[in-house]
Amino acid sequence: AGFPGTSAELVAGDILSGWDLLFALMLPSGNDASVCLAELMGKVIQRHRKKEQSKTYLETFLSHMNLFSKELGLKQEWGNSHGLSANPNISTPRSIVSLTALALTDTTFRKVVSTREHEVVIKNDRYGLSSRRSWKNTNKLLEKGWEGVKTGTTDSAGHCLMALKDNILLGVFDCQTLSKRFSDSTKLLESIV
């Protein structure tokens, strides 16, 4: 809904669960879903912490993400929820790998990032409509027996992929093309096993 980059094609008034928003975020890399989830989490945080109610829900979420990153010792600073180039949006490959490894300890995260396709019925009370959506995972290695994790593309980092196979986590960054990130990952895995 008006966000740059890839989208889950959400529109104002769409009603869906947080569970379905995870798939909208992780499978098609929905930048629109990332903002919805960030605002939802910011609202939850504000309910429990009255002192943060002067911030927007998004600002609350980002301040907690940045604090969490700092506590983990990551060289990472979030300026938005979707990771597209912004000031600040700072990270390193080491930080991305560390954060992915931590996320993979969560069974819900593992389930979502290993899912090839997720269907959902979205209601929209604003327009009085219901529609069926299907989000497909952009990680083409899932078709070859890989277990996840996530694709990404930004101007500064190029085409990237965090991938998991046989409990080996690897990341490729700044690949020349979208498809090269998959072949580079396969070659990298072959070189270490």
SERO-4910 file (N, C-alpha, C, O; in steps of 0.05 Angstrom, whole numbers):
BEGIN
 pado doro    nc1    nc2    nc3   cac1   cac2   cac3    cc1    cc2    cc3    oc1    oc2    oc3
  Ala    A     17    -24      0      0      0      0     18     25      0     20     39     20
  Gly    A     30     31    -23     45     55    -25     74     54    -15     86     75    -12
  Phe    A     84     30     -9    112     28      1    130     20    -22    122      6    -41
  Pro    A    155     30    -22    174     22    -43    182     -7    -41    178    -20    -20
  Gly    A    192    -18    -62    202    -45    -62    180    -66    -64    159    -60    -74
  Thr    A    186    -90    -54    167   -112    -56    144   -109    -37    146    -95    -17
  Ser    A    122   -122    -44     97   -117    -29     81   -143    -26     82   -160    -43
  Ala    A     65   -144     -5     45   -165     -2     18   -156    -13     -2   -170    -11
  Glu    A     18   -132    -24     -6   -120    -37    -29   -116    -17    -52   -121    -23
  Leu    A    -21   -107      7    -41   -100     27    -52    -72     21    -38    -55     10
  Val    A    -78    -68     28    -90    -42     24   -103    -32     50   -108    -49     67
  Ala    A   -107     -7     52   -119      5     76   -146     -9     81   -162    -13     63
  Gly    A   -150    -17    106   -174    -31    114   -173    -61    114   -191    -74    124
  Asp    A   -151    -72    104   -147   -102    104   -146   -111    133   -133    -98    150
  Ile    A   -159   -133    139   -159   -145    166   -148   -173    164   -159   -190    150
  Leu    A   -125   -177    177   -114   -204    178    -99   -207    204    -92   -187    218
  Ser    A    -93   -232    211    -80   -237    237    -50   -231    236    -38   -228    215
  Gly    A    -39   -229    260    -10   -225    262      5   -249    249     26   -246    237
  Trp    A     -7   -273    253      5   -297    241      6   -294    211     27   -300    199
  Asp    A    -15   -286    198    -15   -283    169      3   -260    160     15   -261    139
  Leu    A      5   -239    177     24   -218    171     53   -227    170     69   -217    154
  Leu    A     60   -247    186     87   -258    185     93   -270    158    114   -266    147
  Phe    A     73   -284    147     77   -296    120     77   -274     99     93   -275     80
  Ala    A     61   -253    102     60   -231     84     87   -216     84     96   -205     63
  Leu    A    100   -216    107    127   -203    109    148   -221     97    164   -212     80
  Met    A    149   -246    105    172   -263     99    172   -276     72    193   -281     60
  Leu    A    148   -283     61    148   -298     35    152   -279     11    171   -284     -4
  Pro    A    135   -259      7    140   -241    -15    157   -218     -8    161   -200    -25
  Ser    A    169   -217     16    184   -194     26    167   -169     26    175   -148     16
  Gly    A    144   -171     38    125   -149     38    133   -126     56    130   -128     80
  Asn    A    143   -105     44    150    -81     59    125    -69     72    127    -58     94
  Asp    A    102    -71     59     78    -61     71     71    -77     96     62    -65    116
  Ala    A     75   -103     95     69   -120    119     89   -114    142     81   -115    165
  Ser    A    114   -106    135    133   -100    156    124    -76    172    127    -75    196
  Val    A    113    -56    158    103    -32    172     79    -39    189     77    -29    212
  Cys    A     61    -55    179     37    -64    195     46    -78    220     36    -73    241
  Leu    A     64    -97    217     74   -112    240     88    -94    260     85    -97    284
  Ala    A    105    -76    250    119    -58    268    100    -40    283    103    -36    307
  Glu    A     79    -30    270     60    -14    284     44    -30    304     38    -21    326
  Leu    A     37    -55    297     24    -73    316     41    -78    341     31    -76    363
  Met    A     66    -84    337     84    -89    360     89    -64    376     90    -65    400
  Gly    A     91    -41    362     94    -15    376     70    -10    394     73      1    416
  Lys    A     46    -16    385     22    -13    400     22    -31    425     15    -22    447
  Val    A     31    -56    421     32    -74    444     52    -64    465     47    -65    489
  Ile    A     75    -55    456     96    -44    474     85    -20    489     89    -18    513
  Gln    A     71     -2    475     61     21    488     40     15    509     37     29    530
  Arg    A     24     -6    505      5    -14    525     18    -21    551      6    -17    573
  His    A     42    -32    550     56    -41    574     75    -20    585     84    -23    608
  Arg    A     82      0    569    101     20    578     90     48    572     92     59    550
  Lys    A     77     59    592     63     85    589     81    108    581     72    126    568
  Lys    A    107    107    589    125    129    583    131    132    553    140    153    545
  Glu    A    125    112    537    131    113    508    107    122    492    108    121    467
  Gln    A     85    131    504     61    137    489     63    164    474     45    170    459
  Ser    A     84    179    478     88    203    462     99    197    434     99    214    417
  Lys    A    109    173    430    120    165    404     98    152    387     77    143    397
  Thr    A    102    151    360     84    135    343     90    106    349    111     99    360
  Tyr    A     72     89    341     76     60    344    101     51    329    116     34    340
  Leu    A    105     62    306    129     54    290    155     63    304    174     48    306
  Glu    A    155     88    315    179     97    330    184     80    354    208     74    360
  Thr    A    163     72    368    166     55    392    179     28    383    198     19    396
  Phe    A    169     16    362    180     -9    353    209     -6    345    226    -22    353
  Leu    A    216     14    330    243     18    321    262     23    344    285     13    344
  Ser    A    254     38    364    272     43    387    277     17    402    299     12    412
  His    A    257     -1    403    261    -27    416    278    -45    399    295    -60    410
  Met    A    275    -45    373    292    -61    355    321    -52    358    339    -68    359
  Asn    A    326    -26    359    353    -15    361    365    -22    388    389    -29    390
  Leu    A    349    -21    409    359    -29    436    365    -59    436    386    -67    447
  Phe    A    348    -75    425    353   -104    423    378   -110    408    394   -127    416
  Ser    A    382    -97    385    407   -101    369    431    -94    386    452   -108    385
  Lys    A    430    -72    400    452    -63    417    458    -84    439    481    -90    444
  Glu    A    437    -94    452    440   -114    473    453   -140    462    468   -153    477
  Leu    A    448   -146    437    460   -170    425    488   -165    415    502   -183    406
  Gly    A    497   -140    416    524   -133    407    526   -131    376    548   -133    365
  Leu    A    503   -127    363    503   -125    334    510    -97    325    504    -77    339
  Lys    A    523    -95    303    529    -69    290    506    -63    271    509    -66    247
  Gln    A    484    -55    283    459    -53    268    443    -30    279    440    -27    304
  Glu    A    432    -13    262    414      8    270    392     10    250    397     13    226
  Trp    A    367      9    260    344      9    243    332     37    240    327     50    260
  Gly    A    327     46    215    314     71    210    285     66    200    269     85    199
  Asn    A    279     42    193    252     34    185    249      4    190    268     -9    198
  Ser    A    225     -6    186    219    -34    192    226    -53    170    228    -77    175
  His    A    229    -44    146    232    -62    123    261    -65    114    266    -83     97
  Gly    A    279    -49    123    307    -53    116    316    -40     91    340    -42     84
  Leu    A    299    -27     76    308    -13     52    326     10     61    324     20     83
  Ser    A    343     17     43    363     38     49    349     63     60    331     74     47
  Ala    A    358     72     82    348     96     96    369    106    114    389     93    118
  Asn    A    365    129    125    385    140    143    371    142    171    353    158    173
  Pro    A    378    127    191    398    106    190    386     78    183    364     73    192
  Asn    A    400     63    169    395     34    166    423     22    162    433     21    139
  Ile    A    435     14    184    462      5    183    464    -24    192    452    -31    212
  Ser    A    479    -40    177    483    -67    185    509    -78    173    521    -64    156
  Thr    A    516   -102    181    539   -115    170    531   -144    164    511   -154    176
  Pro    A    545   -158    146    538   -186    142    540   -202    168    523   -220    172
  Arg    A    559   -197    184    562   -211    210    537   -208    227    527   -227    239
  Ser    A    526   -183    228    502   -177    244    478   -192    232    462   -203    247
  Ile    A    476   -192    206    453   -206    193    454   -236    199    434   -248    205
  Val    A    478   -248    196    481   -276    202    475   -282    231    460   -301    237
  Ser    A    485   -266    250    479   -270    278    450   -268    285    439   -284    300
  Leu    A    437   -248    274    408   -244    279    392   -267    266    373   -276    279
  Thr    A    400   -276    243    386   -299    230    389   -324    247    370   -339    251
  Ala    A    414   -329    256    419   -353    273    401   -352    298    390   -372    306
  Leu    A    399   -329    310    382   -326    334    352   -331    326    338   -346    340
  Ala    A    343   -319    305    315   -323    296    309   -352    290    287   -361    296
  Leu    A    328   -367    280    324   -395    273    320   -413    298    312   -436    295
  Thr    A    326   -402    322    321   -418    346    291   -418    353    283   -433    370
  Asp    A    276   -401    340    247   -399    344    232   -417    324    236   -413    300
  Thr    A    216   -435    334    202   -454    317    182   -440    298    178   -449    276
  Thr    A    170   -419    308    151   -405    290    165   -392    267    156   -394    244
  Phe    A    188   -379    272    204   -367    251    212   -388    231    210   -384    207
  Arg    A    222   -411    241    231   -433    223    208   -442    205    212   -447    181
  Lys    A    185   -445    216    162   -454    201    155   -433    179    151   -441    156
  Val    A    155   -408    186    148   -388    166    168   -387    144    160   -387    120
  Val    A    194   -386    150    214   -382    129    219   -408    112    232   -406     91
  Ser    A    208   -430    121    210   -455    105    185   -460     89    184   -480     74
  Thr    A    165   -443     91    140   -447     77    143   -436     48    152   -414     43
  Arg    A    135   -453     29    136   -445      1    114   -426     -8    118   -407    -23
  Glu    A     90   -431      3     67   -415     -5     47   -414     18     43   -434     33
  His    A     34   -391     22     14   -388     43    -10   -374     32     -8   -353     20
  Glu    A    -34   -387     36    -59   -375     26    -74   -364     50    -73   -375     72
  Val    A    -88   -342     45   -104   -329     66   -128   -315     54   -127   -306     31
  Val    A   -149   -313     69   -172   -297     61   -171   -271     78   -170   -272    102
  Ile    A   -170   -249     63   -168   -223     77   -194   -208     74   -205   -205     52
  Lys    A   -205   -200     96   -229   -184     96   -221   -154     96   -201   -146    108
  Asn    A   -237   -138     83   -233   -110     83   -260    -96     88   -276    -93     70
  Asp    A   -264    -88    113   -290    -76    121   -294    -48    108   -316    -40    103
  Arg    A   -272    -35    102   -274     -8     90   -288    -10     63   -304      7     56
  Tyr    A   -282    -31     47   -293    -34     21   -314    -56     20   -326    -61     -1
  Gly    A   -319    -70     42   -339    -91     43   -332   -115     26   -349   -127     14
  Leu    A   -306   -121     25   -297   -142      8   -282   -164     23   -272   -159     46
  Ser    A   -280   -187     11   -262   -208     20   -247   -218     -4   -258   -220    -26
  Ser    A   -221   -223     -1   -205   -233    -23   -186   -255    -14   -177   -255      9
  Arg    A   -182   -274    -31   -162   -295    -26   -135   -286    -37   -133   -278    -60
  Arg    A   -115   -289    -20    -87   -282    -29    -69   -306    -26    -74   -323     -8
  Ser    A    -50   -308    -42    -30   -329    -40     -3   -316    -43      4   -303    -63
  Trp    A     14   -319    -22     41   -308    -23     60   -331    -27     59   -351    -13
  Lys    A     79   -328    -46     99   -348    -51    126   -338    -41    133   -315    -42
  Asn    A    141   -357    -30    167   -351    -19    186   -344    -42    187   -358    -63
  Thr    A    201   -323    -39    220   -314    -60    246   -330    -60    263   -327    -77
  Asn    A    249   -347    -39    273   -364    -37    270   -389    -54    258   -408    -46
  Lys    A    281   -388    -78    279   -410    -97    293   -436    -88    289   -457    -99
  Leu    A    311   -434    -69    326   -457    -59    308   -476    -43    315   -500    -39
  Leu    A    285   -467    -34    266   -485    -20    257   -507    -39    251   -529    -29
  Glu    A    256   -502    -65    248   -522    -84    269   -544    -87    264   -565    -99
  Lys    A    293   -539    -77    316   -558    -79    324   -570    -52    346   -579    -49
  Gly    A    305   -569    -33    310   -582     -7    323   -564     14    329   -574     36
  Trp    A    327   -539      8    338   -521     29    316   -515     49    292   -518     43
  Glu    A    323   -506     73    304   -503     95    296   -474    100    282   -469    120
  Gly    A    303   -455     85    297   -426     89    322   -411     81    340   -424     70
  Val    A    325   -387     84    314   -369    104    301   -345     90    277   -343     90
  Lys    A    317   -326     78    305   -301     69    322   -288     47    346   -287     49
  Thr    A    307   -278     27    320   -262      6    319   -232     13    303   -225     30
  Gly    A    335   -217      0    334   -188      4    349   -173    -18    367   -184    -30
  Thr    A    340   -149    -23    354   -132    -43    352   -103    -34    330    -93    -29
  Thr    A    375    -90    -33    375    -61    -28    396    -49    -47    413    -63    -57
  Asp    A    394    -23    -51    414    -10    -68    442    -13    -57    461    -18    -73
  Ser    A    445    -11    -31    472    -12    -19    483    -41    -16    507    -45    -18
  Ala    A    465    -60    -10    475    -88     -6    471   -106    -30    481   -128    -30
  Gly    A    457    -96    -50    453   -113    -74    434   -136    -68    418   -134    -50
  His    A    435   -156    -85    418   -180    -81    431   -198    -60    455   -206    -63
  Cys    A    416   -206    -40    427   -221    -17    409   -245    -11    386   -247    -20
  Leu    A    421   -264      3    406   -287     12    419   -299     37    443   -303     38
  Met    A    402   -303     57    410   -320     80    397   -347     75    373   -348     69
  Ala    A    412   -368     76    402   -395     68    411   -415     89    432   -413    101
  Leu    A    394   -436     92    399   -457    111    395   -484     97    375   -489     85
  Lys    A    415   -501    100    413   -529     90    429   -547    108    453   -541    114
  Asp    A    417   -568    117    431   -588    135    444   -574    159    467   -581    166
  Asn    A    430   -555    171    439   -540    194    464   -523    189    478   -515    208
  Ile    A    469   -518    164    491   -499    157    478   -473    147    463   -473    128
  Leu    A    483   -452    162    473   -425    155    494   -410    140    517   -408    149
  Leu    A    486   -399    118    505   -382    103    491   -358     91    467   -358     87
  Gly    A    507   -338     85    496   -314     73    513   -305     50    537   -307     50
  Val    A    499   -296     29    513   -284      6    502   -256      3    478   -251      6
  Phe    A    520   -237     -3    512   -209     -5    524   -197    -30    544   -205    -40
  Asp    A    510   -177    -40    519   -162    -64    523   -179    -88    543   -176   -103
  Cys    A    505   -198    -93    506   -215   -116    498   -199   -141    483   -180   -139
  Gln    A    509   -206   -164    505   -190   -188    476   -191   -198    467   -171   -210
  Thr    A    461   -213   -194    434   -215   -204    417   -229   -183    427   -241   -164
  Leu    A    391   -227   -186    372   -241   -168    378   -271   -168    380   -283   -146
  Ser    A    382   -283   -191    386   -312   -192    414   -320   -183    418   -343   -174
  Lys    A    433   -302   -185    461   -309   -177    463   -314   -147    480   -330   -138
  Arg    A    446   -302   -131    447   -307   -102    440   -336    -96    450   -347    -76
  Phe    A    424   -349   -113    418   -377   -108    441   -395   -117    449   -414   -103
  Ser    A    452   -389   -140    475   -406   -150    500   -401   -133    515   -419   -127
  Asp    A    504   -376   -124    527   -370   -106    524   -385    -79    544   -396    -69
  Ser    A    499   -387    -69    495   -401    -44    500   -431    -47    513   -444    -30
  Thr    A    492   -442    -69    496   -471    -75    526   -476    -77    536   -496    -66
  Lys    A    541   -459    -92    570   -463    -95    584   -460    -68    602   -476    -61
  Leu    A    575   -441    -52    588   -437    -25    583   -462     -8    602   -471      6
  Leu    A    559   -473     -8    554   -497      8    571   -520     -2    582   -535     15
  Glu    A    572   -524    -28    589   -545    -39    618   -543    -31    632   -563    -29
  Ser    A    627   -518    -28    656   -514    -22    662   -520      7    685   -524     14
  Ile    A    642   -521     25    647   -526     53    638   -553     63    645   -561     86
  Val    A    623   -568     47    615   -595     57    631   -617     43    627   -641     48
***
